[in-house]
Amino acid sequence: MRYSNPKTTLEYVEKYGLTFLIGAPPMLKMLHDAQKKQPADLSGLKGIVTMGAPLSREDCIRFQETLTPNIFNGYGTSEAFWNTFLRPYDLPAMAGSAGRACTDDEVAVVKVYPDRRAEPDDYAAKDGREVGEIIVKAPGKTTYSYLNNEQESEKVFYKGWVYIGDMGTWDENEFVTVVGRKNDMIVSFGENIHPVQVEDILNQHPKVKESVVVGVPDELRGESVVAYVVKAEPELTARELNKYCSEHPMLASYKRPRFYRFVDELPYTATGKKRHFLVRAMALEDQKQGRFER
């Protein structure tokens, strides 16, 4: 295929007996929606491999039900390729996580400090709750340096580990869950808020198609949480979402969006990652123009 088209992809699975598909989560969302509208025979599909962006628990389960139960989810870096793997037998129990370290790699989650980098063995708690920085050791996949860029190399590579800049949690079995980028973190009332955690909860609402969460300046809080939402159903309102978030047992009050903005689409990279920095730039302008809803 010269261009990606979800309907054509599903037709080809049926027509040519394709057994595996590969794509980032946003592409899988398009396949899911197309299959719901006009089902193709996917009985020959043995699995889907996805990586490039976080795969939420709700999306993973929807894809299993609609496309194939065999979802393979990987997580990795540009510097060291593929570093964790979530296998079909880990599902649905571990849906939403990025899996455990690949066979030849090591992956850890270390603490985050405002003034220094954590040592590779300064681990965040393996409780699935404490958020830290994800680091990777993959000697067979990286040179641990950037060509002709010693200064940037020193920021990213340290004692044989790659400090990716991604934030996440891990549990007692070392399943890693990605919650966002360091640069995307929102600080409100001195508390760290990671957008992906809030987005996952918003995306569970049946009238929400997708969302991106960013912070905007707030004199009282430091930053306020703003949610940009693409509606799955046109009657969805900010008031309805506010009630939903206020009552959700997994969303602390300080993480709750204070403002909403409904849009037709959200910006993604070519590999399917949400471009939070573009949404933040939009939010700063929308805040000035008074376009937010409450």
Backbone hydrogen bonds in HBPLUS format (Angstrom, degrees):
<---DONOR---> <-ACCEPTOR-->    atom                        ^
c    i                          cat <-CA-CA->   ^        H-A-AA   ^      H-
h    n   atom  resd res      DA  || num        DHA   H-A  angle D-A-AA Bond
n    s   type  num  typ     dist DA aas  dist angle  dist       angle   num
A0009-THR N   A0005-ASN O   2.90 MM   4  6.05 159.3  1.94 158.5 165.3     1
A0010-LEU N   A0006-PRO O   3.06 MM   4  6.29 162.6  2.09 152.4 155.2     2
A0011-GLU N   A0007-LYS O   3.03 MM   4  6.29 152.2  2.10 144.5 152.9     3
A0012-TYR N   A0008-THR O   2.86 MM   4  6.12 150.2  1.94 150.4 158.3     4
A0013-VAL N   A0009-THR O   3.00 MM   4  6.34 146.6  2.12 145.1 154.3     5
A0014-GLU N   A0010-LEU O   3.23 MM   4  6.52 158.3  2.28 145.5 149.7     6
A0015-LYS N   A0011-GLU O   2.80 MM   4  5.98 163.1  1.82 149.8 155.5     7
A0016-TYR N   A0012-TYR O   2.78 MM   4  5.42 164.0  1.80 141.3 147.0     8
A0017-GLY N   A0013-VAL O   3.11 MM   4  5.19 122.0  2.46 122.2 130.7     9
A0046-LYS N   A0019-THR O   2.69 MM  27  5.07 145.0  1.81 127.7 139.1    10
A0047-GLY N   A0019-THR O   3.27 MM  28  6.76 137.8  2.46 157.4 165.3    11
A0021-LEU N   A0047-GLY O   3.26 MM  26  6.77 148.8  2.36 143.0 152.0    12
A0049-VAL N   A0021-LEU O   2.87 MM  28  6.30 162.0  1.90 161.7 163.6    13
A0023-GLY N   A0049-VAL O   3.05 MM  26  6.60 153.0  2.13 158.2 166.6    14
A0027-MET N   A0024-ALA O   2.86 MM   3  5.44 130.7  2.10 120.0 133.1    15
A0028-LEU N   A0024-ALA O   3.17 MM   4  6.55 149.3  2.27 146.1 155.1    16
A0028-LEU N   A0025-PRO O   3.04 MM   3  4.93 115.6  2.47  94.0 110.1    17
A0029-LYS N   A0025-PRO O   2.92 MM   4  6.24 144.4  2.04 150.3 160.6    18
A0030-MET N   A0026-PRO O   3.22 MM   4  6.53 149.3  2.32 138.1 144.8    19
A0031-LEU N   A0027-MET O   3.04 MM   4  6.40 152.7  2.11 145.0 152.5    20
A0032-HIS N   A0028-LEU O   2.83 MM   4  6.04 158.6  1.87 147.6 153.7    21
A0033-ASP N   A0029-LYS O   2.93 MM   4  6.19 163.3  1.96 150.9 154.5    22
A0034-ALA N   A0030-MET O   2.96 MM   4  6.10 158.8  2.00 145.7 151.8    23
A0035-GLN N   A0031-LEU O   2.87 MM   4  6.03 156.9  1.92 150.5 156.7    24
A0036-LYS N   A0032-HIS O   3.01 MM   4  6.23 148.4  2.11 146.3 154.7    25
A0037-LYS N   A0033-ASP O   3.12 MM   4  6.37 151.8  2.21 144.4 151.1    26
A0038-GLN N   A0034-ALA O   2.93 MM   4  6.08 171.2  1.93 156.3 158.7    27
A0045-LEU N   A0042-LEU O   3.01 MM   3  5.32 159.7  2.05 112.0 118.6    28
A0048-ILE N   A0070-ASN O   2.98 MM  22  6.46 152.1  2.06 161.7 168.4    29
A0072-PHE N   A0048-ILE O   2.83 MM  24  6.06 171.0  1.83 163.1 163.3    30
A0050-THR N   A0072-PHE O   2.79 MM  22  6.19 163.6  1.82 170.3 174.9    31
A0074-GLY N   A0050-THR O   2.88 MM  24  6.25 163.9  1.90 160.4 165.9    32
A0060-CYS N   A0056-SER O   2.93 MM   4  6.09 163.8  1.95 152.9 157.9    33
A0061-ILE N   A0057-ARG O   3.06 MM   4  6.30 165.3  2.08 155.4 158.0    34
A0062-ARG N   A0058-GLU O   3.04 MM   4  6.25 157.4  2.09 146.4 153.1    35
A0063-PHE N   A0059-ASP O   2.86 MM   4  6.09 160.9  1.89 158.0 162.7    36
A0064-GLN N   A0060-CYS O   2.98 MM   4  6.23 153.8  2.05 147.3 154.7    37
A0065-GLU N   A0061-ILE O   3.04 MM   4  6.26 156.6  2.10 147.6 153.3    38
A0066-THR N   A0062-ARG O   2.98 MM   4  6.11 151.7  2.06 148.7 156.3    39
A0067-LEU N   A0063-PHE O   2.76 MM   4  5.29 159.1  1.81 141.7 148.8    40
A0068-THR N   A0063-PHE O   3.24 MM   5  6.62 151.8  2.33 143.8 151.7    41
A0073-ASN N   A0086-LEU O   3.01 MM  13  4.93 154.1  2.07 138.9 144.8    42
A0086-LEU N   A0073-ASN O   2.71 MM  13  4.93 148.2  1.81 149.5 159.1    43
A0075-TYR N   A0084-THR O   3.19 MM   9  5.19 154.0  2.27 131.2 131.0    44
A0083-ASN N   A0075-TYR O   2.74 MM   8  5.86 158.3  1.79 140.9 148.4    45
A0084-THR N   A0075-TYR O   3.00 MM   9  5.19 154.9  2.06 149.4 152.2    46
A0077-THR N   A0081-PHE O   2.70 MM   4  5.06 125.5  1.99 140.1 154.3    47
A0081-PHE N   A0077-THR O   2.80 MM   4  5.06 112.2  2.27 147.0 148.3    48
A0102-CYS N   A0083-ASN O   2.81 MM  19  5.40 153.7  1.88 137.4 135.2    49
A0085-PHE N   A0100-ARG O   2.84 MM  15  5.62 149.6  1.93 150.3 156.5    50
A0100-ARG N   A0085-PHE O   3.25 MM  15  5.62 139.5  2.42 140.9 129.5    51
A0090-ASP N   A0087-ARG O   2.79 MM   3  5.37 158.0  1.84 120.8 128.5    52
A0091-LEU N   A0088-PRO O   2.98 MM   3  5.35 161.2  2.02 112.7 118.6    53
A0094-MET N   A0090-ASP O   2.87 MM   4  5.64 158.1  1.91 157.0 163.4    54
A0095-ALA N   A0092-PRO O   3.06 MM   3  5.08 169.0  2.07 112.7 114.7    55
A0097-SER N   A0094-MET O   3.03 MM   3  5.79 164.8  2.05 144.3 147.1    56
A0098-ALA N   A0176-VAL O   2.62 MM  78  5.50 171.9  1.62 165.6 168.6    57
A0176-VAL N   A0099-GLY O   2.90 MM  77  5.69 169.8  1.92 153.2 149.8    58
A0105-ASP N   A0102-CYS O   3.14 MM   3  5.32 162.4  2.17 112.5 117.9    59
A0106-GLU N   A0137-LYS O   2.93 MM  31  4.97 151.2  2.01 144.2 151.1    60
A0137-LYS N   A0106-GLU O   2.83 MM  31  4.97 162.2  1.86 148.3 149.3    61
A0108-ALA N   A0135-ILE O   3.02 MM  27  5.41 162.4  2.05 149.6 153.1    62
A0135-ILE N   A0108-ALA O   2.87 MM  27  5.41 168.2  1.88 154.4 157.6    63
A0124-ALA N   A0109-VAL O   2.83 MM  15  5.72 170.3  1.84 136.7 137.2    64
A0110-VAL N   A0133-GLU O   2.88 MM  23  5.30 160.4  1.92 151.4 149.2    65
A0133-GLU N   A0110-VAL O   2.79 MM  23  5.30 145.6  1.90 152.8 156.6    66
A0111-LYS N   A0122-ASP O   2.98 MM  11  6.21 160.8  2.02 168.4 167.9    67
A0122-ASP N   A0119-GLU O   2.97 MM   3  5.19 167.4  1.99 118.9 120.4    68
A0128-GLY N   A0170-TRP O   2.90 MM  42  4.89 149.0  2.00 137.0 127.1    69
A0132-GLY N   A0168-GLY O   2.87 MM  36  5.57 166.6  1.88 160.4 161.8    70
A0168-GLY N   A0132-GLY O   2.86 MM  36  5.57 157.7  1.91 151.8 158.7    71
A0134-ILE N   A0166-ASP O   2.93 MM  32  5.67 168.0  1.94 150.7 154.3    72
A0136-VAL N   A0162-VAL O   3.03 MM  26  5.04 153.4  2.10 133.8 142.1    73
A0162-VAL N   A0136-VAL O   2.66 MM  26  5.04 157.4  1.71 149.0 157.3    74
A0141-LYS N   A0138-ALA O   2.96 MM   3  5.56 168.0  1.97 125.3 128.9    75
A0149-ASN N   A0146-TYR O   3.25 MM   3  5.39 148.9  2.35 133.0 124.4    76
A0153-SER N   A0149-ASN O   3.05 MM   4  6.21 153.9  2.12 147.2 155.5    77
A0154-GLU N   A0150-GLU O   3.04 MM   4  6.25 150.1  2.13 148.4 154.2    78
A0155-LYS N   A0152-GLU O   3.07 MM   3  5.18 131.4  2.32  97.8 111.0    79
A0156-VAL N   A0152-GLU O   3.29 MM   4  6.59 144.7  2.42 147.8 156.3    80
A0157-PHE N   A0153-SER O   2.86 MM   4  5.70 170.8  1.87 160.4 163.5    81
A0163-TYR N   A0156-VAL O   2.64 MM   7  4.91 177.6  1.64 160.8 161.5    82
A0158-TYR N   A0161-TRP O   2.91 MM   3  5.26 163.2  1.94 149.7 155.3    83
A0161-TRP N   A0158-TYR O   2.93 MM   3  5.26 155.9  1.99 113.6 121.6    84
A0182-LYS N   A0165-GLY O   2.85 MM  17  5.54 160.4  1.89 172.2 169.4    85
A0167-MET N   A0180-GLY O   2.62 MM  13  5.27 171.4  1.63 165.2 162.7    86
A0179-VAL N   A0167-MET O   2.79 MM  12  5.59 171.5  1.80 140.0 143.0    87
A0169-THR N   A0177-THR O   2.93 MM   8  5.30 150.3  2.02 144.0 152.3    88
A0177-THR N   A0169-THR O   2.91 MM   8  5.30 162.0  1.94 145.4 149.2    89
A0171-ASP N   A0175-PHE O   3.24 MM   4  5.62 139.3  2.42 132.0 143.2    90
A0174-GLU N   A0171-ASP O   2.82 MM   3  4.99 160.7  1.86 115.5 119.3    91
A0184-ASP N   A0181-ARG O   3.01 MM   3  5.12 143.8  2.15 101.2 112.2    92
A0185-MET N   A0182-LYS O   3.22 MM   3  5.54 162.9  2.25 110.7 115.9    93
A0186-ILE N   A0193-ILE O   2.89 MM   7  4.94 178.8  1.89 155.2 155.5    94
A0193-ILE N   A0186-ILE O   2.69 MM   7  4.94 154.5  1.75 159.8 163.8    95
A0188-SER N   A0191-GLU O   2.97 MM   3  5.26 154.8  2.03 150.7 151.0    96
A0191-GLU N   A0188-SER O   2.89 MM   3  5.26 166.0  1.91 118.2 121.8    97
A0189-PHE N   A0221-ARG O   2.78 MM  32  4.79 173.0  1.78 139.9 141.7    98
A0197-GLN N   A0194-HIS O   3.07 MM   3  5.85 136.0  2.27 125.7 134.9    99
A0198-VAL N   A0195-PRO O   3.03 MM   3  5.34 120.0  2.40 105.4 119.8   100
A0199-GLU N   A0195-PRO O   2.83 MM   4  6.06 164.7  1.85 160.8 166.1   101
A0200-ASP N   A0196-VAL O   2.90 MM   4  5.98 157.2  1.95 147.9 152.7   102
A0202-LEU N   A0198-VAL O   2.99 MM   4  6.31 163.8  2.02 155.3 159.9   103
A0203-ASN N   A0199-GLU O   2.83 MM   4  5.98 160.0  1.87 154.4 159.9   104
A0204-GLN N   A0201-ILE O   3.15 MM   3  5.28 149.3  2.25 101.3 110.5   105
A0205-HIS N   A0202-LEU O   3.02 MM   3  5.66 157.8  2.07 115.7 122.4   106
A0208-VAL N   A0205-HIS O   3.00 MM   3  5.44 168.5  2.02 122.7 124.9   107
A0232-ALA N   A0207-LYS O   2.75 MM  25  4.77 175.0  1.75 128.8 127.4   108
A0209-LYS N   A0230-VAL O   2.85 MM  21  5.49 158.4  1.90 157.6 161.8   109
A0230-VAL N   A0210-GLU O   2.90 MM  20  5.36 173.3  1.91 159.0 159.2   110
A0212-VAL N   A0228-TYR O   2.89 MM  16  5.19 149.2  1.99 145.6 154.9   111
A0228-TYR N   A0212-VAL O   2.78 MM  16  5.19 178.2  1.78 164.1 164.0   112
A0214-VAL N   A0226-VAL O   2.99 MM  12  5.45 159.8  2.03 155.7 161.7   113
A0226-VAL N   A0214-VAL O   2.84 MM  12  5.45 167.9  1.85 166.7 166.8   114
A0216-VAL N   A0224-SER O   3.00 MM   8  5.41 149.0  2.10 143.8 153.6   115
A0224-SER N   A0216-VAL O   2.84 MM   8  5.41 156.8  1.89 154.0 161.1   116
A0218-ASP N   A0222-GLY O   3.17 MM   4  4.86 153.6  2.24 110.4 108.4   117
A0222-GLY N   A0218-ASP O   2.73 MM   4  4.86 146.4  1.84 140.7 147.1   118
A0258-ARG N   A0225-VAL O   2.83 MM  33  5.63 156.8  1.88 146.2 150.1   119
A0227-ALA N   A0259-PHE O   3.06 MM  32  6.43 164.1  2.09 145.3 148.0   120
A0261-ARG N   A0227-ALA O   2.96 MM  34  6.35 144.6  2.09 159.8 159.5   121
A0229-VAL N   A0261-ARG O   2.94 MM  32  6.27 157.9  1.99 150.7 157.7   122
A0263-VAL N   A0229-VAL O   2.95 MM  34  6.03 159.8  1.99 144.6 150.7   123
A0236-LEU N   A0233-GLU O   3.27 MM   3  6.10 170.3  2.28 128.3 129.9   124
A0241-LEU N   A0237-THR O   3.17 MM   4  6.52 158.1  2.22 146.5 151.9   125
A0242-ASN N   A0238-ALA O   2.82 MM   4  6.00 156.8  1.87 152.2 159.3   126
A0243-LYS N   A0239-ARG O   3.03 MM   4  6.24 156.6  2.08 146.3 151.5   127
A0244-TYR N   A0240-GLU O   3.01 MM   4  6.21 159.4  2.05 144.8 150.9   128
A0245-CYS N   A0241-LEU O   2.87 MM   4  6.08 165.3  1.89 155.5 158.2   129
A0246-SER N   A0242-ASN O   2.95 MM   4  6.02 155.1  2.01 143.4 150.8   130
A0247-GLU N   A0243-LYS O   3.10 MM   4  6.23 142.5  2.25 144.5 152.9   131
A0248-HIS N   A0245-CYS O   3.34 MM   3  5.12 150.3  2.43  94.4 102.8   132
A0251-LEU N   A0248-HIS O   3.36 MM   3  5.66 167.6  2.37 116.1 116.2   133
A0255-LYS N   A0252-ALA O   2.96 MM   3  5.42 148.3  2.06 112.9 122.7   134
A0256-ARG N   A0253-SER O   3.23 MM   3  5.31 153.9  2.30 103.1 110.8   135
A0260-TYR N   A0293-GLU O   2.77 MM  33  5.00 146.7  1.88 143.3 151.0   136
A0293-GLU N   A0260-TYR O   2.75 MM  33  5.00 161.9  1.79 149.3 155.1   137
A0275-ARG N   A0267-PRO O   3.05 MM   8  5.63 165.0  2.07 145.8 142.8   138
A0269-THR N   A0273-LYS O   2.80 MM   4  5.21 148.7  1.90 142.0 152.5   139
A0272-GLY N   A0269-THR O   3.05 MM   3  5.20 164.1  2.08 110.3 112.7   140
A0278-LEU N   A0275-ARG O   3.06 MM   3  5.59 133.4  2.29 110.0 121.3   141
A0279-VAL N   A0275-ARG O   3.25 MM   4  6.68 157.0  2.31 149.5 156.2   142
A0280-ARG N   A0276-HIS O   2.79 MM   4  6.05 155.0  1.86 153.3 160.8   143
A0281-ALA N   A0277-PHE O   3.15 MM   4  6.30 152.6  2.23 134.6 141.0   144
A0282-MET N   A0278-LEU O   3.02 MM   4  6.33 154.0  2.09 144.5 151.5   145
A0283-ALA N   A0279-VAL O   2.78 MM   4  6.04 151.5  1.86 147.2 155.9   146
A0284-LEU N   A0280-ARG O   2.99 MM   4  6.27 152.7  2.06 151.4 156.9   147
A0285-GLU N   A0281-ALA O   3.38 MM   4  6.64 155.4  2.44 142.1 147.6   148
A0286-ASP N   A0282-MET O   2.81 MM   4  6.06 160.9  1.84 153.2 159.6   149
A0287-GLN N   A0283-ALA O   2.77 MM   4  5.86 148.9  1.86 146.9 154.7   150
A0288-LYS N   A0284-LEU O   3.28 MM   4  6.47 154.3  2.35 135.2 141.0   151
A0289-GLN N   A0285-GLU O   3.05 MM   4  6.33 149.8  2.14 146.5 155.0   152
A0291-ARG N   A0286-ASP O   2.99 MM   5  5.19 174.1  2.00 149.3 151.1   153
A0290-GLY N   A0287-GLN O   3.27 MM   3  5.15 157.5  2.32  98.3 105.0   154
